[in-house]
Every structure is written in C-alpha cells, then in structure tokens.
Amino acid sequence: MERALFIAKQKNLKHLTADYQRVYFGNEFCERLLPGPEALSEIRQEITGRELQFTFVTPYVTEAGIRRTERLLATLPAGTEVVFNDWGVLRVIRQNFPDLQLVQGRLLTKLKRGPRIAHFLDKLPPDALHHLRSTNLGVPAYQQFLEKHTINRVELDNPIQGLELEGVPADLKLSLYIPFAYVSTTRFCLVANCDIPEKKGMIGVFPCHQECQKYTFYLNNPVMTTLLIRKGNTLFFKNTKLPPDIKETNIDRIVIQPEIPM
C-alpha cells in the first residue's frame, strides 16, 4: 500500500517522514490558493530530489483559473501525475499536455457525503445501504468514459457509511483520503472578509485576503453527531477509520492529510 502525504502549503513539508513514498501538493477547492510557477517548481524539485514521487493537485476553476492552471501545468515534466477536479482542466490536459498522467479528483467521484447518514444506517434495508455506499465508478457508461480518456486512477473520500466498490474494473486504481473528508464546497466563501465588520452579512464571490489561512470554524449541533469543520469555502468532517476490507479492493494508495487541505 503506497502512502502519500498531502500538503497544501510548502511549509507543511515538515510532516514528511520516511513513511511516505509520494507527496501531493496543490489545492482541490480554491483556485486562489494555487501556488505560483516558481513555488510549484521549487517544491517539485525538492520532492523528486528526495527520490519521492510527486502529484500536483488542481481545483475546480473559472476561466481565469483555467489559464492560471495551464501556466502551472506547462512547468511539469512528462509523466507527472495531475489530479483534476474540473472537466475543463481535463480537457486542457488532454489537448495541450498529453504526456501528463491523469488522476480524477475526489470532487468528481460521486458518492453520498453528508455525515448525517450515521443517524439512520442501522435502520436501512440492505438495498438502501448499498446505494448509499456506492459510487459512480460502478456505472458501466462511466467506466467507458474513464477508459476513453485514459484515466487509470481515481481519488476517493472515506465516508461515514463506508464504501462498496464491487463492479469497479480491476485495472482502475483507487486512492483513499484520510482523515479529512469533504462534505460540500462552493465559490460563495463565507470566510472571505469575515473579519471586516462593515461587510457582515455580505455573501457572494468577492475578492478576499485569504482569511481561510487564518481562521477555522467548528460547527456543532445537537442533532449532528459528527463535528463539521469549515475551512474557507469548504465543509469537512474527520474520519480516521479505514475500511475493514481495504485489502480486498482496488485501493492501493492512502493519501494522508496531516492538516486540513486548504
């Protein structure tokens, strides 16, 4: 089982130990948090200099974000793994950077994410439980799409209800992210300008000062047994339990996030 360290900031290389064979670097949730070309090249060279594998992670993007992502992709050598979480980024890579290795990000892997599921798992009939544990990777038409675009690896969250991966092609490799699973994400970032009193109550897609790098909000509710974490524009929850049958699945890589990946 390959172990990969996920870092969203260069300083978080402090978490890198001999237990890891690969480093993921980048951001899944906000194009404003993507590194510049120099920072990307610097950290890639540092990781490969340690004889470790490197994976670059990209978010969902606007048109401006696509142009910025394209400039970053141009700095990567052939064969570099790139995690895409936007169909437009997939198209750019296929058209302009065919030598990069495609990995479908977890934002595009469809599964039931809300931790409220934990309240009624023991009350569900087997068919309903199977549905809640399934993903789009078991759909034949979707498998044909992945094959057509030469996507041989897909990223997965670790949901509260567990995963059922029967029907996933044997040659499709899977990566499982722990401990932070994402619930939802949006460009309407409630953290942007949160420390400017006169902007209280203003919700929209505004310029920000990357307040997400300063603040983390914990959302607790008596009807929700799982603590929710808001970091920037995204909600997360923490799940440290690996699937009990992981060795019997296509999962051959664990992506470990020592800090919330923002």
C-alpha positions as a printed Julia matrix, in Angstrom:
262×3 Matrix{Float64}:
   0.0    0.0     0.0
   1.53   3.3    -1.11
   1.4    6.15    1.39
   1.18   9.72    0.11
   1.46  12.95    2.11
  -0.99  15.7     1.06
   0.17  19.26    1.67
  -1.45  22.49    0.55
   1.4   24.7     1.78
   5.12  24.4     1.2
   5.85  24.76    4.92
   3.89  21.57    5.6
   6.75  19.52    4.21
   7.64  19.4     7.9
   5.22  16.44    8.06
   7.24  14.43    5.54
   8.81  11.31    7.05
  10.32   8.09    5.77
   6.84   6.51    5.9
   5.82   8.24    2.66
   6.63   7.32   -0.93
   4.8   10.22   -2.6
   3.81  13.85   -1.95
   0.62  15.53   -3.17
   0.87  19.3    -3.46
  -1.75  21.84   -4.53
  -5.37  22.66   -3.73
  -8.67  20.99   -4.56
 -11.11  23.7    -3.51
  -9.95  27.21   -4.47
  -8.03  28.49   -7.48
  -6.86  31.47   -5.41
  -4.79  29.1    -3.29
  -2.87  27.57   -6.18
   0.9   28.13   -5.97
   2.81  30.25   -8.44
   5.0   28.58  -11.11
   8.22  29.21   -9.16
   6.85  27.75   -5.91
   5.49  24.71   -7.77
   8.82  24.05   -9.5
  10.75  24.56   -6.27
   8.71  22.11   -4.22
   8.54  19.55   -7.05
  12.31  19.61   -7.37
  12.72  19.26   -3.62
  10.41  16.22   -3.52
  11.9   14.48   -6.53
  15.36  15.29   -5.17
  14.45  13.14   -2.19
  13.65  10.34   -4.67
   9.92  10.54   -3.91
   7.04  10.58   -6.38
   5.17  13.86   -6.97
   1.48  14.56   -7.67
   0.12  18.03   -8.47
  -3.45  18.71   -7.3
  -5.79  21.21   -9.01
  -9.23  22.58   -8.04
 -12.45  23.4    -9.86
 -11.82  26.65  -11.73
 -13.2   29.69  -13.5
 -11.97  30.74  -16.95
  -9.25  32.79  -15.23
  -8.43  29.74  -13.11
  -8.05  27.57  -16.2
  -5.5   29.99  -17.65
  -3.59  30.03  -14.37
  -3.71  26.24  -14.12
  -2.48  25.92  -17.7
   0.59  28.02  -16.87
   1.34  25.73  -13.94
   0.87  22.56  -15.99
   3.39  23.88  -18.5
   6.11  23.7   -15.83
   5.61  19.98  -15.14
   7.77  17.31  -16.79
   6.2   14.49  -18.79
   4.78  11.69  -16.69
   3.83  13.88  -13.7
   0.58  12.89  -12.04
  -2.06  15.63  -12.07
  -5.26  15.38  -10.04
  -8.06  17.26  -11.81
 -11.32  18.29  -10.14
 -12.76  20.18  -13.11
 -13.79  18.84  -16.52
 -12.31  21.92  -18.18
  -8.92  21.11  -16.68
  -9.25  17.56  -18.0
  -9.84  18.96  -21.48
  -6.83  21.29  -21.24
  -4.56  18.43  -20.18
  -5.84  16.12  -22.93
  -5.39  18.78  -25.61
  -2.22  20.56  -24.53
  -0.34  18.28  -22.11
  -0.98  14.69  -23.24
   2.22  13.47  -21.56
   0.91  14.24  -18.07
  -0.7   11.39  -16.13
  -4.39  11.96  -15.39
  -5.96  11.28  -12.0
  -9.65  12.03  -11.39
 -10.05  14.04   -8.19
 -12.42  13.18   -5.37
 -14.71  16.13   -6.12
 -15.72  14.36   -9.34
 -16.23  10.97   -7.69
 -19.92  10.89   -6.86
 -20.93   9.42   -3.5
 -23.16  10.31   -0.55
 -21.08  12.56    1.68
 -23.27  14.0     4.43
 -22.33  12.6     7.86
 -26.0   12.76    8.95
 -26.22   9.33    7.35
 -24.73   7.96   10.57
 -28.07   8.6    12.34
 -30.01   6.0    10.39
 -27.53   3.48    8.98
 -28.77   0.75   11.34
 -32.37   1.31   10.22
 -31.84   0.91    6.46
 -32.69  -2.14    4.35
 -29.72  -3.74    2.52
 -30.58  -2.2    -0.87
 -30.67   1.32    0.56
 -27.4    0.79    2.39
 -25.79  -0.49   -0.8
 -26.96   2.64   -2.64
 -25.5    4.96   -0.01
 -22.16   3.17   -0.13
 -21.9    3.09   -3.92
 -20.09   5.49   -6.27
 -20.32   6.41   -9.94
 -17.3    4.17  -10.57
 -19.56   1.13  -10.75
 -21.59   2.52  -13.68
 -20.57   0.86  -16.99
 -21.08   4.04  -19.05
 -18.86   5.97  -16.67
 -16.21   3.28  -16.81
 -16.2    3.65  -20.6
 -15.72   7.41  -20.17
 -12.7    6.88  -17.92
 -11.19   4.39  -20.35
 -11.76   6.71  -23.31
  -9.82   9.48  -21.56
  -7.05   7.16  -20.3
  -7.88   7.84  -16.66
  -6.42   4.92  -14.71
  -6.61   6.3   -11.16
  -9.48   7.87   -9.21
  -9.46   9.56   -5.78
 -11.96   8.67   -3.05
 -13.17  10.17    0.2
 -13.68   7.97    3.26
 -17.42   8.41    4.04
 -19.05   7.59    7.39
 -21.21   4.84    5.86
 -18.3    3.04    4.19
 -17.69   2.16    0.55
 -18.87  -0.64   -1.7
 -16.56  -0.96   -4.71
 -17.88  -4.1    -6.33
 -18.06  -3.71  -10.08
 -15.11  -1.31  -10.3
 -12.76  -2.55  -13.07
  -9.76  -4.42  -11.71
  -7.32  -2.17  -13.58
  -8.76   1.08  -12.17
  -6.56   2.11   -9.24
  -8.04   3.98   -6.3
  -6.62   6.4    -3.7
  -8.34   6.91   -0.33
  -8.04  10.23    1.53
  -7.83  10.35    5.33
  -8.67  11.78    7.78
 -10.45  14.83    6.29
 -13.43  14.04    4.06
 -15.18  16.92    2.36
 -18.96  17.43    2.57
 -19.55  20.35    0.24
 -17.73  23.25   -1.36
 -18.74  26.5    -3.09
 -17.31  29.64   -4.61
 -19.54  31.64   -2.22
 -16.91  31.69    0.51
 -18.4   32.74    3.85
 -14.91  33.21    5.3
 -13.89  35.89    2.8
 -13.75  39.29    4.55
 -15.15  37.7     7.73
 -13.06  39.98    9.94
 -14.3   43.22    8.35
 -17.35  44.31   10.43
 -18.92  46.5     7.74
 -19.07  43.51    5.38
 -21.07  41.37    7.79
 -23.91  39.59    6.03
 -22.5   40.16    2.54
 -22.46  36.86    0.68
 -21.05  36.45   -2.8
 -17.92  35.82   -4.85
 -15.77  38.73   -3.71
 -12.04  39.47   -3.64
 -10.53  38.13   -0.43
  -7.38  38.32    1.67
  -7.15  34.54    2.11
  -8.8   34.69    5.5
  -9.1   30.91    5.24
  -5.41  30.73    6.09
  -6.1   32.41    9.44
  -9.42  31.01   10.6
 -11.03  27.61   11.07
 -14.65  27.29   12.21
 -16.08  24.26   14.02
 -19.81  23.68   13.58
 -21.5   21.73   16.33
 -25.2   20.89   16.57
 -27.05  18.56   18.98
 -28.73  16.75   16.09
 -25.43  16.2    14.28
 -23.2   13.61   15.93
 -20.27  14.45   13.64
 -18.4   17.71   14.12
 -18.27  19.75   10.9
 -15.24  21.88   10.08
 -15.47  24.96    7.86
 -12.17  25.93    6.3
 -12.52  28.62    3.65
 -15.23  27.73    1.16
 -15.45  24.06    2.13
 -17.01  21.88    4.84
 -15.1   18.85    6.11
 -15.51  16.15    8.71
 -12.89  13.87   10.18
 -12.91  10.1     9.74
  -9.84   8.18   10.88
 -11.23   4.65   10.39
 -10.02   2.77    7.33
 -12.46   0.42    5.59
 -12.09  -3.05    7.15
 -11.94  -4.75    3.73
  -9.49  -2.3     2.15
  -7.05  -5.04    1.11
  -9.81  -6.7    -0.93
 -10.47  -3.58   -3.02
  -8.7   -1.59   -5.76
  -7.41   0.89   -3.16
  -3.62   0.75   -3.35
  -2.77   4.26   -2.1
  -3.61   6.08    1.13
  -3.44   9.89    0.91
  -2.82  11.29    4.39
  -3.7   14.88    5.21
  -1.97  15.88    8.47
  -3.76  19.26    8.29
  -6.99  20.41    6.69
  -6.05  20.64    2.98
  -6.6   24.37    2.47
